[in-house]
Every structure is written in structure tokens, then in C-alpha cells.
Amino acid sequence: MPTKVHVQMRLNGEEVDFLCEPRQSVLEVLRDVLGLTGSKEGCNNGNCGACSVILDGVLVNSCCVLGVETSGREVTTIEGIASPDGLHPLQQKFLEHAALQCGICTPGFIVAAKALLDKNPHPTEHQVRYWLAGNLCRCTGYDKIIRAVLDAAQTTEAKA
Amino acid sequence: MAESATYKVIGTRPIRHDGVDKVTGRAIYGADVQMAGLLHGKVLRSPHAHARIRSIDVSRALALPGVKAVVTSADLPPAEDRTIQLGEGGVNLKYLSHNILAGDKVLYKGHPIAAVAATSPHLAEEALALIQVEYEVLPPVLDVREAMQDDAPLLHDNLKTTSLGQDTDKQSNIATHTQFKVGDVEKGFAKADIVIEREFTTATVHQGYIEPHNATAMWNPDGQLTIWESTQGAFTVQRQLAPVLGIPVAQIRVIPAEIGGGFGGKINLYLEPIAAVLSKKTGHPVKVLMNRAEVFESTGPTPGSYIRVKMGATKDGRLIAAQAYMAYEAGGYPGSPIGAGMMCIFTPYDIPNVLIDGFDVVVNKPKTAPYRAPGATNAAFAAETVVDELGEKLGLDPLQFRLRNAAKEGMRRPDGPTHPRIGYLETVQAALNSDHYRTPLEGPNVGRGVASGYWFNVGLQSSVSINVNADGSVTLVEGSTDIGGTRASIAMQAAEVLGLKAEEVRPIVADTAGVGYNDVTGGSRTTFASGYAAIEAAHDVLRQMTERAARIWKIEPQDVSFGDGVFRNAKEPDQRLTFKDVAAQLGRTGGPLTGRATVAPRGVGGAFATHIVDLQVDPETGKVTILRYTAVQDVGKAIHPSYVEGQMQGGAVQGIGWALNEEYFYTDKGVMANASFLDYRMPTSLDLPMIDTILVEVPNPGHPFGVRGVGEVPIVPPVAAIANAIYRAVGVRMCHSPMSPGLVMTEILAKG
């Protein structure tokens, strides 16, 4: 009896297919099957947000979704945020504002912030804090992260 | 001592060299390591807080298809009962080894007992359930004061108290009793016009780094062992592993991956020896990762504590006597940061009579690990609350009271050393002058609190080498794990000396085979000490480059000068060569050029911080909301101000979590009931305002650029500052942390 399931989906704009065990989460599939280790495991139960990905436009913790559930759907990970032209404004602003220290939570924050700006390009400070409350950072105290996201929103606005 | 009053690189805010890798997901952390033939390890941990192990049967686990090996403490060499020095402190090898894989006893829930290597992590986990362990369950002791009682259950059969430096025959959970004494505290209290005494307790809290512990090991048949992992100190791992595994240091290569936070918690060995012996048994590389519950139950935490503080002052507002009784939980094995707590508790003040007694006590909790200014936050919570109360009773502004009693250069610390040039007064003055402190706070149930804190810095040992490239850029090879931007802060110091831009220095964190010895990233030492090494290595580069320029000009090196990135011929003022010009001619003037430095700098500067917090207490629920927060700190000289601010903000917020929410909840059986990020509640972005920072720069005379370590002291004042603010808001003195809503409510109701 085969132990693995064949899944086809879109990952960061490309069609991919893979084999995974039914019990493997999207996070495990990304990291261990597809080799995309930018999404991080901090808690494996949806409390830290380090594994945040965008699934069909919705921000999810990839540790809480099964790999087989992505069949026919579209996933965006931290590896799909920058473009060949360069960094996404969020990535650039995180660097300029020194909004990371150890960096382990950074991919999750950037993916989560992207999902916010896609939905609400002009968030207030409170809206940013509310949206990012599902992402834990232990190094920065959040101050510089919030500033980076607000600044990126302005930059994106200026570009648009 | 300062090399120059005006800097070109220092004090600027370049983008960190490792930044792009970290915002794109490309940076490789310990858990991201992949290799061919990799097996996955999982660890079986004790379900009991205190038990004797009668037997372990691994046969059923080994029979599971896909399982390649099972190990227990029998697979480690017999542990020697001796202490090895690891820079920041000593480690007893027997305790270290038994904490990695239990001997005949388990001393806390989560204590490792055995480990499995299998072809997938899920299989390894299934195999754990097949290992049969027979226990004789013993009563646990979970509180420091209970553990100190004569009739308490004993954790160790052979632990006898060392009291005031003398071995005793007393079998006890008290590992050590130490004392600091200045003057005569009884005479001091007799002269005091006002004396306050209070008791404080603090709960066990965790460092809370987001990245769980990890280790991947490959033990080759020739005995060469390679470890890939996230650690605060690759050399410290190497140095501890050698005696634990019984192999020479040179057989071990530790390759540090990027590290997802540490705060002191990623210094001790946990998984490395397990991965190593699993690899030795299987002949494959083995990766072992902890999950979050394992991190909470088996690593860290920082001690719960009991502290009694008595302080006396005269009517004119002078502190005259201070006494502390401090008992810290070490966890299952001796070694709490009690000594550091004792060294910090009264150090911000000039007090003629001081008596401090400290006790290191084992309890059935995980062996504690350093956590950012280890021991100092507990101590400051107690002392700074009593200082606040004394000031209030004397009718003095809390900052003015601190100003009047502040320690200054040349004064003796209670633990012996004399203060060098320190900036404590300056932080209090800056707090007094801050917009925050001068803005009145109004509203119902609001309060403003202040507190100060002290934490020393350590120097220890660092090595740096700098390779000059043909285009005049340089590669800087260092061995300090970069947890928060130290590649940048170290590279910037070399750039300043060499007259280069920060971007023209490429800093690389090498493994234990690629750079000279480096102690841990800890003790607020990295930017200070590895920065010191970078400066010295840069001077070595300049000395050699000067010789090359002299060779090109056929003059003596002493006739060559260097400034603003240009070498000049003193004899022919028109002759000049840029750094790049000389670099381009290295091949023709003697070959490749590497500057080196190994340092053990002694001129460490102590670090002081003063914090101001405004908060509001909900009188219906006891919930505390932080309204405004300002952290003031003497940073010596900020090399990269953004990352200095970041340390201050991050430390303050960890302190806020400690003060308001974070604690280990134990069942009476000693099982942690909240071993998840959902139930162990660390601050989120929604819980906080912006954290304002004021950088006070009183240069440390012991560093060429005046650097002080900035990483740790910001966690010292917040708990006390918040307690003092709650008092101002609702009139209750909080003497237990965390000051969770239920506890605050209880105090409000008791006050009536």
C-alpha cells in the first residue's frame, strides 16, 4: 500500500507536484520535501507565526494545515516575496529599520505583513499591531517591526 | 583613550551584512541543515519530576522497522565528578552529563532518558512510545524555600552544602551559601531614621527564543565528529563535548548555523552529545530537533526566587544600610545565577553598610540556564521596590532619591571591585530631563514607575582575522555567533580603523576550525570584546600595509603615515597611496596579507539603565496595560545605534513579559501545565506601545571606541519599574512577579 499521496499545487507562482505522507503538514512539506526552509518551526501548534504562509490569499500557519490540503491551491512563502527586480518594500524596510535581530521570526512577519498590506494598504499602527499579534518576536520588542511595516505601506502607496 | 572624536563609520546605521539572507528566508539556521542519508532523532523524557530509574527496556523500539539505534546514558562515557571552566562559569561534568541523559535518577519532568534515531521524525516519535521505563516515583520539591527545609525530599544523595567557602557534612538541597559584607549592617540600621523590609518571590520564567534547540551530528569511523547547530558559542560546545564524549577537542568541529535567539539559553549542551552518539551507532548523520514543549520543560529556564530585602535611610535621604537574603532555584543540578544576583542587587548605590547572603538551591525543575543579565532582574525587583518605598516615605522624587545615592567612579562595589568610569548618574539625569518624565500623567488608575538596574560586562576571549582582498575590500573572520547584528557592529569597528566603508568589510562567522578561540556570545561581550579583536586585527593590517607602502617607496616604515584611508610618504608629501592602491600590489610586495588579533580584554565597563513606565490598571480585572515606556541606558559608545536601541527595546519587553504574564505553572506532581506559547504568555505586538530609548554615551575607558556591552542590562529594571507604577496607580505594593491580573486584583481587594 503506498504511504504517500501525490499533490499538485502552485507554489510562489510555479506549478509543483510532490509526494507527501497524509500526516505531514504544509510546513514539513515545504521544509523537508521541497527544500524551502525559509518558513520556520517555532511551536508547531499555531501560536508563534514563524511558519506563516499565504494560502489562496489567506494568511495561515503552515504547521496547522496538512500538505494534502494544498492540492489545487496556491501557496506563497517567504521565498516568493522578493521579485527578480529586487526586494519587496517590506523586506527593504525591515533592513532599513533594523527590524530584525536573530531573524528567525522575520520570514513569518514579512509574509504576515504582506498579507495585511494586500488586504489593507493603509493600516494604522493599531491595525498593524492587531494583525501581527499572531507572530511572536522575542528579540525586538516589536517597535522597529511596526515602524518598518508602516513605512513599507507608505512606500508601496507612493509607488502605486 | 578614544582614537578619534569624530567617526566616519561608528555611530552610523548601515544595513547589516547578513540582512538580505534573513529577510528572504535564505539564512540557514540549525534546523535547516540537510544532508544525504540523514536520520532523525527524538528524545524520550521523564514524565515524572522526581524518580529513580529501575530499568529501561529498548528492545521493542529497536524492533520497529526504520529505527536504526537507541541510546541511553550507558552510551556516554562514565561522567567524571569535576568542574571545567567555560568562561562565564564552571560546569560540573557529572551534572552536565546526567542532565543530557539521566543516570539512575530523573530530577525534573522532561529529563532526557533515552533517544532514538530513525528514518523519519514521525517514526522516531512512534519508537519512543515503545521504550519501557520502570520508575520508582519520589516526591518532588518545587519551591526554593520548601527545598531548603531539613525534611525536604533530597534530589542528590551526595550533595553537601558549601557554606562561606567551607565544605560541610550537611546533606541538603542547598548547594552553596555565600556572603558579601561591607561595614556593619546592624550599626547602620541603628542609625537609620527609616527602615523598610519586604519579602519578594518570582516565578520561573523562560528565555523564550522562538527557535527550538537543534543539533545535527556526523561521527565518522575515524573518530572525527562534526556538529551543525544553533549555539551561542561553537567553541564552548566543542570544549564541553570533548570530556562528555571522552574524545580530544581537535576531533570535534562545531559549525555554527544562524541562531534564532538565545538570551543565555543556548550555551549549555542538550542535544549535541545525543546526536553524536546516535550518529556513532548508526554511521549516519543524525538531526535532533526539540519541539516547543521540550524547550519549556527541558531547557532554560531562569530561576524562581525568594528574596528578602531590608534597607535603611536617614532623614536627609541617604541610604545607610542594606541587607538581602536571596535564595535562587538552580533546577535539578546546582548552578543558579545567585552569585550574579548578589553582585548586582545593591550595586547602583553608595551604601556604607551592606550584608548579602545568597543560597543556590536544587529543586525538581529543569536545570536553569543563563537568561539575559542572569539573576539581576530578580534582585532589582526586590531592591528597587524597597528603594522606591524609602523615597516615597522620605517625600523625595524617586529619581532624585536615586541621584542622591548613586554609585560613582572610584566607589567600591559590595562584592569588592571598585567602579571604573560608569554612567549611572547620567542615566538618572537623562530620565529626569526626558520628555516622558516631564509630561504629567493623568487619568484614573494610572501610575508612573521608575527603576534602575546594573549588569556587569565580561571580556573573556576573542579572535579575529582580516584578509585583505586585491581590490582593497577586506574579509573579516570572527567566531562570535551573531544573534542580533554583531557581524555589523564588529565589521564597523574594523572599517573605522581601516578607513573603509562598513560595506567594504565582509564579516564571516567561522566554525571552530576556521578562526581562533572565541568565548560565547553572552555577557554583553561581543561588540566589546570581538570588536576589540577586530580593532586590533585592523591595526595589524595597517602595520603590515604600512610596511608594504614603505617597500613600494623604498623608505622605512616609520616614514609612512596613514589617515583617511591614505598612506603618505613623510619624506615626499606628494607621494600617496590609497588603501586600495597598496592592496592591489600585495602580490608584488610580499604576498597575501592577513591581520590577526587574539584578545582577552580586561577593561570592561559596567552597564546601568534607568527605565520609566506609565501604565493603567483595570480596577475590575487587575489587568495592567502599558501606556508609555522609556528605556534610558549608558551604552558607552553606540557602534550601530539602531541595534543598540533594538537591544534596549527587546530587553525592556522581555522584562514587561516577566513582570506581567510569564510564569511556569506546576501541578503538585511537578508537571508544567503551560508548556506552549499559547499558555506561557509572552508579549505580543498588541500588548505594547512603542518603546522609546534614550542612549546616554559615557565612553568606557577600557575600549578604544568606548564600547560598553548593551545587551543584558535592559531586562533588569522593568519588573521593578512596573511594580512601582502599579503602586502609584492603585496603591498596592506588588511583591510577587508576575503581577498577573488575578494577583493584582487580590492585592486591590485586600487593600479594600
Interface residues (C-beta under 8 A of the other chain):
Chain A: E21 R23 R31 G35 L36 T37 G38 S39 K40 E41 G42 C43 N44 N45 N47 C48 A50 T77 I78 E79 I81 A82 L87 Q91 F94 L95 E96 H97 A98 L100 Q101 C102 G103 I104 C105 T106 P107 I110 V128 R129 Y130 L132 A133 G134 N135 L136 C137 R138 C139 T140 G141 Y142 D143 K144 I145 I146 R147
Chain B: R13 I15 R16 D18 G19 V20 K22 V23 T24 G25 R26 A27 I28 Y29 A31 D32 Q34 H122 Q207 G208 Y209 I210 E211 P212 E258 I259 G260 G261 G262 F263 L289 N291 R292 I483 G484 G485 H640 S642 Y643 E645 G646 Q647 Q649 G650 G651 A652 V653 Q654 S676 F677 L678 M682 P683 T684 S685 L686 L688 M690 I691
